[in-house]
């Protein structure tokens, strides 16, 4: 059984968009995690991030809202609020690993849950690799399917 995964917005968006490179692997990982009821942690920040990206790319405000609402209802998704303790952890990760603020928030969520952070963002993955376990979706998928 897999452990907890922290998924970056880039993975949810990549799984949603068949035109993007890596879509198949992101979608397969999401399907596998759902099938085995693996807990997925993400900051509440994921909702406006995915909505904004979809609205910008597709030009469809309603689709953006629907996608974020559907994401929020995923049965094994734990949405983690950015409280002062998590913000402090994110601040430390941002400063120590030279991260963008949002990337550090996802890292702090992963750290809080002892989770593997799955991302499509190479900079986030590389800079956090010494602090937490980080994977691209295809790496996480290979680890999970290879373990079976």
Backbone as a printed PyTorch tensor [residue, N CA C, xyz], in Angstrom:
tensor([[[  0.8480,  -1.1870,   0.0000],
         [  0.0000,   0.0000,   0.0000],
         [  0.8910,   1.2460,   0.0000]],

        [[  0.5380,   2.2050,  -0.8300],
         [  1.3780,   3.4070,  -0.8940],
         [  1.2420,   4.2500,   0.3550]],

        [[  2.2200,   5.1000,   0.5650],
         [  2.1470,   6.0570,   1.6570],
         [  1.3650,   7.2800,   1.2140]],

        [[  1.5460,   8.3510,   1.9520],
         [  0.8800,   9.6080,   1.6230],
         [  1.6490,  10.2880,   0.4930]],

        [[  0.9100,  10.8540,  -0.4340],
         [  1.4980,  11.6480,  -1.4970],
         [  1.0140,  13.0800,  -1.3630]],

        [[  1.9110,  14.0070,  -1.5760],
         [  1.5540,  15.4240,  -1.6850],
         [  1.6900,  15.7600,  -3.1640]],

        [[  0.5940,  16.1780,  -3.7740],
         [  0.6230,  16.4700,  -5.1930],
         [  0.6160,  17.9700,  -5.4220]],

        [[  1.5380,  18.4100,  -6.2550],
         [  1.6110,  19.8010,  -6.6740],
         [  0.5070,  20.0620,  -7.7010]],

        [[  0.0790,  21.3040,  -7.8030],
         [ -0.9500,  21.6830,  -8.7780],
         [ -0.5550,  21.2560, -10.1880]],

        [[  0.7420,  21.2530, -10.4790],
         [  1.2010,  20.8860, -11.8200],
         [  0.7860,  19.4710, -12.2000]],

        [[  0.6780,  18.5760, -11.2400],
         [  0.2960,  17.1930, -11.5270],
         [ -1.2000,  17.1160, -11.8350]],

        [[ -2.0170,  17.7880, -11.0300],
         [ -3.4600,  17.8010, -11.2930],
         [ -3.7360,  18.3970, -12.6700]],

        [[ -3.0720,  19.5060, -12.9860],
         [ -3.2830,  20.1740, -14.2700],
         [ -2.7900,  19.3140, -15.4220]],

        [[ -1.6600,  18.6650, -15.2550],
         [ -1.1150,  17.8070, -16.2940],
         [ -2.0210,  16.6060, -16.5520]],

        [[ -2.5900,  16.0430, -15.4980],
         [ -3.5100,  14.9160, -15.6510],
         [ -4.7800,  15.3430, -16.3890]],

        [[ -5.1440,  16.6060, -16.2560],
         [ -6.3580,  17.1590, -16.8640],
         [ -6.1790,  17.4590, -18.3500]],

        [[ -4.9680,  17.7470, -18.7780],
         [ -4.7410,  18.2370, -20.1380],
         [ -4.0390,  17.2030, -21.0070]],

        [[ -4.7820,  16.4690, -21.8530],
         [ -4.1770,  15.4380, -22.6970],
         [ -3.1490,  15.9670, -23.6960]],

        [[ -3.1460,  17.2690, -23.9490],
         [ -2.2000,  17.8350, -24.9080],
         [ -0.8110,  18.0430, -24.3150]],

        [[ -0.6790,  17.9680, -23.0000],
         [  0.6150,  18.2160, -22.3590],
         [  1.4860,  16.9650, -22.3310]],

        [[  2.7940,  17.1480, -22.5250],
         [  3.7130,  16.0140, -22.3480],
         [  3.6060,  15.4980, -20.9080]],

        [[  3.6070,  14.1960, -20.7630],
         [  3.5350,  13.5930, -19.4340],
         [  2.1180,  13.3670, -18.9390]],

        [[  1.1350,  13.7800, -19.7330],
         [ -0.2650,  13.6300, -19.3050],
         [ -0.6000,  12.1810, -18.9490]],

        [[ -0.1920,  11.2510, -19.7870],
         [ -0.5490,   9.8420, -19.5790],
         [ -0.0590,   9.3580, -18.2200]],

        [[  1.1580,   9.7050, -17.8650],
         [  1.7190,   9.2530, -16.5930],
         [  1.0410,   9.9390, -15.4070]],

        [[  0.7750,  11.2280, -15.5290],
         [  0.0920,  11.9360, -14.4380],
         [ -1.3050,  11.3780, -14.2270]],

        [[ -2.0330,  11.1440, -15.3200],
         [ -3.3820,  10.6000, -15.2210],
         [ -3.3570,   9.1780, -14.6530]],

        [[ -2.3740,   8.3790, -15.0730],
         [ -2.2650,   7.0060, -14.5650],
         [ -1.9450,   7.0010, -13.0760]],

        [[ -1.0650,   7.9030, -12.6450],
         [ -0.7520,   7.9820, -11.2170],
         [ -1.9900,   8.3770, -10.4250]],

        [[ -2.7230,   9.3740, -10.9050],
         [ -3.9460,   9.7920, -10.2050],
         [ -4.9350,   8.6220, -10.1140]],

        [[ -5.0980,   7.8860, -11.1980],
         [ -6.0180,   6.7480, -11.2100],
         [ -5.5660,   5.6630, -10.2370]],

        [[ -4.2660,   5.3900, -10.2000],
         [ -3.7390,   4.3820,  -9.2830],
         [ -3.9510,   4.8040,  -7.8330]],

        [[ -3.6340,   6.0420,  -7.5110],
         [ -3.8060,   6.5060,  -6.1350],
         [ -5.2650,   6.4470,  -5.7110]],

        [[ -6.1560,   6.7640,  -6.6380],
         [ -7.5890,   6.6610,  -6.3320],
         [ -7.9960,   5.2080,  -6.1360]],

        [[ -7.5070,   4.3230,  -7.0020],
         [ -7.8780,   2.9040,  -6.9370],
         [ -7.4550,   2.2530,  -5.6280]],

        [[ -6.3030,   2.6540,  -5.0900],
         [ -5.8220,   2.0460,  -3.8480],
         [ -6.1490,   2.9030,  -2.6280]],

        [[ -6.9500,   3.9400,  -2.8430],
         [ -7.3910,   4.8400,  -1.7580],
         [ -6.2130,   5.4410,  -1.0020]],

        [[ -5.1740,   5.7990,  -1.7500],
         [ -3.9970,   6.4160,  -1.1290],
         [ -4.3320,   7.8340,  -0.6950]],

        [[ -3.9210,   8.2010,   0.5070],
         [ -4.1570,   9.5790,   0.9350],
         [ -3.2970,  10.5560,   0.1320]],

        [[ -3.9280,  11.6320,  -0.3140],
         [ -3.2550,  12.6840,  -1.0660],
         [ -3.4110,  13.9740,  -0.2730]],

        [[ -2.3090,  14.6430,  -0.0280],
         [ -2.3380,  15.9090,   0.7050],
         [ -1.9680,  17.0380,  -0.2490]],

        [[ -2.6720,  18.1460,  -0.1110],
         [ -2.3490,  19.3450,  -0.8930],
         [ -2.8210,  20.5510,  -0.0990]],

        [[ -2.1170,  21.6530,  -0.2250],
         [ -2.5910,  22.8590,   0.4550],
         [ -3.8560,  23.3700,  -0.2280]],

        [[ -4.6760,  24.0870,   0.5130],
         [ -5.8790,  24.6880,  -0.0880],
         [ -5.4980,  25.5960,  -1.2510]],

        [[ -4.2750,  26.0560,  -1.2710],
         [ -3.7400,  26.8560,  -2.3600],
         [ -3.9160,  26.1850,  -3.7170]],

        [[ -3.9960,  24.8500,  -3.7430],
         [ -4.1330,  24.1280,  -4.9980],
         [ -5.4030,  24.5450,  -5.7450]],

        [[ -6.4480,  24.8820,  -5.0250],
         [ -7.7190,  25.1970,  -5.6850],
         [ -7.6310,  26.4800,  -6.5170]],

        [[ -7.1800,  27.6150,  -5.9540],
         [ -7.0480,  28.7850,  -6.8240],
         [ -5.9380,  28.6250,  -7.8740]],

        [[ -4.9240,  27.8320,  -7.5770],
         [ -3.8760,  27.6290,  -8.5800],
         [ -4.4170,  26.9150,  -9.8170]],

        [[ -5.1620,  25.8350,  -9.6160],
         [ -5.6820,  25.1110, -10.7790],
         [ -6.7650,  25.9260, -11.4840]],

        [[ -7.6060,  26.6110, -10.7220],
         [ -8.6570,  27.4190, -11.3410],
         [ -8.0550,  28.5340, -12.1910]],

        [[ -7.0480,  29.2070, -11.6590],
         [ -6.4090,  30.2820, -12.4070],
         [ -5.7320,  29.7850, -13.6690]],

        [[ -5.0600,  28.6530, -13.5730],
         [ -4.3610,  28.1000, -14.7450],
         [ -5.3600,  27.7130, -15.8310]],

        [[ -6.4380,  27.0590, -15.4400],
         [ -7.4310,  26.6380, -16.4310],
         [ -8.1240,  27.8480, -17.0460]],

        [[ -8.4590,  28.8240, -16.2350],
         [ -9.1080,  30.0260, -16.7660],
         [ -8.1900,  30.7500, -17.7550]],

        [[ -6.8970,  30.8340, -17.4310],
         [ -5.9490,  31.5060, -18.3240],
         [ -5.7600,  30.7290, -19.6270]],

        [[ -5.5850,  29.4120, -19.5090],
         [ -5.2660,  28.5910, -20.6810],
         [ -6.4920,  28.3690, -21.5630]],

        [[ -7.5990,  28.0450, -20.9400],
         [ -8.8040,  27.7130, -21.7000],
         [ -9.7280,  28.9090, -21.9180]],

        [[ -9.5310,  29.9720, -21.1360],
         [-10.4090,  31.1240, -21.2570],
         [-11.8240,  30.8220, -20.8190]],

        [[-11.9640,  29.8650, -19.9070],
         [-13.2930,  29.4030, -19.5010],
         [-13.4090,  29.4370, -17.9790]],

        [[-14.0320,  30.4890, -17.4870],
         [-14.1800,  30.6890, -16.0500],
         [-15.0000,  29.5670, -15.4040]],

        [[-16.0590,  29.1450, -16.0570],
         [-16.9190,  28.1000, -15.4950],
         [-16.1760,  26.7630, -15.4070]],

        [[-15.4370,  26.4110, -16.4490],
         [-14.6450,  25.1820, -16.4270],
         [-13.6270,  25.2370, -15.2960]],

        [[-13.0200,  26.3900, -15.1090],
         [-12.0320,  26.5610, -14.0390],
         [-12.6660,  26.2980, -12.6750]],

        [[-13.8230,  26.8720, -12.4490],
         [-14.5320,  26.6580, -11.1660],
         [-14.9460,  25.1990, -10.9880]],

        [[-15.4670,  24.6050, -12.0520],
         [-15.9070,  23.2060, -11.9760],
         [-14.7390,  22.2710, -11.6740]],

        [[-13.6040,  22.5180, -12.3240],
         [-12.4410,  21.6600, -12.0840],
         [-11.9930,  21.7630, -10.6370]],

        [[-11.9010,  22.9780, -10.1150],
         [-11.4770,  23.1600,  -8.7220],
         [-12.4720,  22.5060,  -7.7710]],

        [[-13.7630,  22.6300,  -8.0410],
         [-14.7820,  22.0130,  -7.1750],
         [-14.6960,  20.4910,  -7.2310]],

        [[-14.4760,  19.9510,  -8.4150],
         [-14.3290,  18.4950,  -8.5580],
         [-13.0870,  18.0150,  -7.8140]],

        [[-12.0150,  18.7460,  -7.9550],
         [-10.7800,  18.4140,  -7.2400],
         [-11.0130,  18.3960,  -5.7330]],

        [[-11.6980,  19.4000,  -5.2280],
         [-11.9560,  19.4930,  -3.7840],
         [-12.7730,  18.3160,  -3.2660]],

        [[-13.5360,  17.6740,  -4.1420],
         [-14.3820,  16.5470,  -3.7260],
         [-13.7150,  15.1820,  -3.8780]],

        [[-12.4720,  15.1450,  -4.3360],
         [-11.8110,  13.8410,  -4.4530],
         [-11.8180,  13.1600,  -3.0860]],

        [[-12.2230,  11.9060,  -3.0380],
         [-12.4540,  11.2590,  -1.7370],
         [-11.2290,  11.1080,  -0.8410]],

        [[-10.0550,  11.0000,  -1.4040],
         [ -8.8690,  10.7630,  -0.5740],
         [ -7.9400,  11.9700,  -0.5150]],

        [[ -8.4700,  13.1130,  -0.9530],
         [ -7.6840,  14.3420,  -0.9240],
         [ -7.8890,  15.0630,   0.4000]],

        [[ -6.7890,  15.3430,   1.0720],
         [ -6.8170,  16.1490,   2.2950],
         [ -6.3470,  17.5440,   1.9160]],

        [[ -7.2340,  18.5180,   2.0340],
         [ -6.8540,  19.9050,   1.7560],
         [ -6.3750,  20.5330,   3.0590]],

        [[ -5.1620,  21.0200,   3.0520],
         [ -4.5100,  21.5210,   4.2510],
         [ -4.4590,  23.0430,   4.2030]],

        [[ -5.0520,  23.6710,   5.2100],
         [ -5.0720,  25.1330,   5.2790],
         [ -3.6850,  25.6650,   5.6390]],

        [[ -3.3690,  26.8080,   5.0900],
         [ -2.0950,  27.4570,   5.3970],
         [ -2.2560,  28.2470,   6.6950]],

        [[ -1.9390,  27.5830,   7.7970],
         [ -1.9850,  28.2580,   9.1000],
         [ -0.5920,  28.8180,   9.3960]],

        [[ -0.4400,  29.4400,  10.5450],
         [  0.8370,  30.0860,  10.8510],
         [  1.9810,  29.0720,  10.9720]],

        [[  1.7110,  27.8850,  11.4960],
         [  2.7720,  26.8750,  11.6240],
         [  3.2300,  26.3870,  10.2500]],

        [[  2.2870,  26.1210,   9.3620],
         [  2.6510,  25.6690,   8.0250],
         [  3.3480,  26.7880,   7.2490]],

        [[  2.8880,  28.0170,   7.4490],
         [  3.5330,  29.1680,   6.8020],
         [  4.9830,  29.3000,   7.2670]],

        [[  5.2340,  29.0620,   8.5360],
         [  6.6080,  29.1390,   9.0550],
         [  7.4740,  28.0430,   8.4380]],

        [[  6.9250,  26.8360,   8.3130],
         [  7.6760,  25.7520,   7.6800],
         [  7.9620,  26.0720,   6.2170]],

        [[  6.9710,  26.6360,   5.5280],
         [  7.1560,  27.0150,   4.1300],
         [  8.1970,  28.1150,   4.0060]],

        [[  8.1720,  29.0700,   4.9300],
         [  9.1560,  30.1530,   4.9410],
         [ 10.5640,  29.5750,   5.0430]],

        [[ 10.7570,  28.6330,   5.9490],
         [ 12.0750,  28.0170,   6.1200],
         [ 12.5210,  27.2860,   4.8590]],

        [[ 11.6010,  26.5320,   4.2430],
         [ 11.9500,  25.8310,   3.0110],
         [ 12.2670,  26.8190,   1.8880]],

        [[ 11.4650,  27.8770,   1.7820],
         [ 11.6800,  28.8830,   0.7300],
         [ 13.0500,  29.5310,   0.8770]],

        [[ 13.3930,  29.9090,   2.0920],
         [ 14.6740,  30.5780,   2.3280],
         [ 15.8520,  29.6240,   2.1380]],

        [[ 15.7460,  28.4510,   2.7020],
         [ 16.8660,  27.5000,   2.6610],
         [ 17.1010,  26.9470,   1.2540]],

        [[ 16.0040,  26.7210,   0.5080],
         [ 16.1430,  26.0480,  -0.7890],
         [ 15.8610,  26.9630,  -1.9790]],

        [[ 15.7400,  28.2920,  -1.6930],
         [ 15.5410,  29.2870,  -2.7520],
         [ 14.3420,  28.9460,  -3.6310]],

        [[ 13.2020,  28.7630,  -2.9800],
         [ 11.9750,  28.3680,  -3.6790],
         [ 11.0030,  29.5220,  -3.8210]],

        [[ 10.1490,  29.4340,  -4.8090],
         [  8.9930,  30.3210,  -4.8930],
         [  8.0750,  29.9690,  -3.7240]],

        [[  7.2970,  30.9520,  -3.2920],
         [  6.4340,  30.7570,  -2.1230],
         [  5.4760,  29.5850,  -2.2500]],

        [[  4.7710,  29.4920,  -3.3730],
         [  3.8070,  28.4020,  -3.5390],
         [  4.5030,  27.0440,  -3.5140]],

        [[  5.6700,  26.9510,  -4.1610],
         [  6.4090,  25.6870,  -4.1650],
         [  6.7960,  25.2730,  -2.7460]],

        [[  7.1670,  26.2460,  -1.9450],
         [  7.5340,  25.9670,  -0.5540],
         [  6.3360,  25.5040,   0.2580]],

        [[  5.1530,  26.0310,  -0.0370],
         [  3.9390,  25.6000,   0.6800],
         [  3.6720,  24.1210,   0.4000]],

        [[  3.7890,  23.7030,  -0.8480],
         [  3.6030,  22.2780,  -1.1640],
         [  4.6630,  21.4330,  -0.4610]],

        [[  5.8830,  21.9220,  -0.4210],
         [  6.9470,  21.2100,   0.2830],
         [  6.6610,  21.0850,   1.7690]],

        [[  6.1250,  22.1480,   2.3660],
         [  5.7940,  22.1180,   3.7950],
         [  4.6780,  21.1130,   4.0750]],

        [[  3.7070,  21.0310,   3.1770],
         [  2.6360,  20.0350,   3.3370],
         [  3.2400,  18.6300,   3.2690]],

        [[  4.1050,  18.3930,   2.2940],
         [  4.7400,  17.0750,   2.1770],
         [  5.5280,  16.7480,   3.4340]],

        [[  6.2850,  17.7100,   3.9170],
         [  7.0760,  17.4900,   5.1370],
         [  6.1710,  17.1720,   6.3300]],

        [[  5.0910,  17.9220,   6.4870],
         [  4.1800,  17.7110,   7.6200],
         [  3.6520,  16.2860,   7.6610]],

        [[  3.3810,  15.6990,   6.4840],
         [  2.7820,  14.3640,   6.4290],
         [  3.7900,  13.2590,   6.1470]],

        [[  5.0620,  13.6090,   6.0640],
         [  6.0610,  12.6020,   5.7020],
         [  5.7630,  12.0300,   4.3310]],

        [[  5.2190,  12.8710,   3.4590],
         [  4.7350,  12.4410,   2.1540],
         [  5.8070,  12.5820,   1.0830]],

        [[  5.6040,  11.8640,   0.0130],
         [  6.3840,  12.0470,  -1.2020],
         [  5.7370,  13.1720,  -1.9820]],

        [[  6.5090,  14.1910,  -2.3150],
         [  5.9950,  15.2940,  -3.1220],
         [  6.1300,  14.9240,  -4.5850]],

        [[  5.0080,  14.9260,  -5.2950],
         [  5.0090,  14.6270,  -6.7210],
         [  4.7150,  15.9260,  -7.4600]],

        [[  5.5930,  16.2410,  -8.4020],
         [  5.4940,  17.5060,  -9.1200],
         [  5.9690,  17.3510, -10.5540]],

        [[  5.5340,  18.2520, -11.3980],
         [  6.0470,  18.3630, -12.7600],
         [  7.0900,  19.4760, -12.8380]],

        [[  7.2910,  20.1860, -11.7570],
         [  8.1810,  21.3450, -11.7130],
         [  9.5990,  20.8830, -11.3580]],

        [[ 10.4720,  20.8980, -12.3620],
         [ 11.8440,  20.4000, -12.1520],
         [ 12.5800,  21.1890, -11.0750]],

        [[ 12.4270,  22.5140, -11.0740],
         [ 13.1140,  23.3320, -10.0740],
         [ 12.6540,  22.9620,  -8.6680]],

        [[ 11.3650,  22.8390,  -8.4740],
         [ 10.8180,  22.4600,  -7.1650],
         [ 11.3550,  21.0900,  -6.7490]],

        [[ 11.3200,  20.1500,  -7.6630],
         [ 11.8040,  18.7930,  -7.3680],
         [ 13.2850,  18.8070,  -7.0030]],

        [[ 14.0880,  19.4570,  -7.8200],
         [ 15.5310,  19.4690,  -7.5860],
         [ 15.9010,  20.1840,  -6.2940]],

        [[ 15.3000,  21.3300,  -6.0660],
         [ 15.6720,  22.1200,  -4.8870],
         [ 15.2000,  21.4990,  -3.5820]],

        [[ 14.1220,  20.7410,  -3.6160],
         [ 13.6250,  20.1110,  -2.3870],
         [ 14.1330,  18.6900,  -2.1850]],

        [[ 14.8410,  18.1470,  -3.1550],
         [ 15.2240,  16.7320,  -3.0840],
         [ 16.0580,  16.3800,  -1.8620]],

        [[ 16.8120,  17.3000,  -1.3180],
         [ 17.5840,  17.0000,  -0.1150],
         [ 16.7810,  17.1130,   1.1650]],

        [[ 15.6210,  17.7410,   1.0900],
         [ 14.8160,  17.9930,   2.2890],
         [ 13.6610,  17.0100,   2.4410]],

        [[ 13.0730,  16.6210,   1.3190],
         [ 11.9480,  15.6770,   1.3300],
         [ 12.0640,  14.7750,   0.1040]],

        [[ 11.3130,  13.7030,   0.1010],
         [ 11.2960,  12.8110,  -1.0580],
         [ 10.4700,  13.4900,  -2.1430]],

        [[ 11.0790,  13.6550,  -3.3150],
         [ 10.3900,  14.2780,  -4.4360],
         [ 10.4510,  13.3450,  -5.6430]],

        [[  9.3700,  13.3430,  -6.4070],
         [  9.2950,  12.5010,  -7.5950],
         [  8.5300,  13.2200,  -8.6950]],

        [[  8.8590,  12.8910,  -9.9300],
         [  8.0050,  13.2210, -11.0500],
         [  6.9020,  12.1610, -11.0790]],

        [[  5.7590,  12.4370, -11.6960],
         [  4.6790,  11.4420, -11.7090],
         [  5.0990,  10.0870, -12.2530]],

        [[  5.9060,  10.0730, -13.3160],
         [  6.3100,   8.7840, -13.8860],
         [  7.1930,   7.9960, -12.9200]],

        [[  8.0040,   8.6900, -12.1320],
         [  8.8310,   8.0100, -11.1360],
         [  7.9670,   7.4120, -10.0310]],

        [[  7.0060,   8.1860,  -9.5530],
         [  6.1030,   7.6770,  -8.5110],
         [  5.2790,   6.5120,  -9.0400]],

        [[  4.8180,   6.6300, -10.2620],
         [  4.0330,   5.5560, -10.8800],
         [  4.8700,   4.2870, -11.0060]],

        [[  6.1050,   4.4200, -11.4670],
         [  6.9870,   3.2540, -11.5980],
         [  7.2560,   2.6110, -10.2440]],

        [[  7.4670,   3.4230,  -9.2280],
         [  7.7040,   2.8770,  -7.8880],
         [  6.4790,   2.1190,  -7.3870]],

        [[  5.3060,   2.6940,  -7.5910],
         [  4.0770,   2.0470,  -7.1100],
         [  3.7460,   0.7820,  -7.8930]],

        [[  3.8790,   0.8200,  -9.2010],
         [  3.5430,  -0.3690,  -9.9910],
         [  4.6270,  -1.4300,  -9.8660]],

        [[  5.8680,  -1.0150,  -9.6630],
         [  6.9600,  -1.9700,  -9.4600],
         [  6.8810,  -2.6610,  -8.1240]],

        [[  6.2380,  -2.0120,  -7.1470],
         [  6.1260,  -2.5780,  -5.8000],
         [  5.0290,  -3.6270,  -5.7260]],

        [[  4.2390,  -3.7480,  -6.7700],
         [  3.0930,  -4.6850,  -6.7650],
         [  3.4840,  -6.0230,  -7.3140]]])
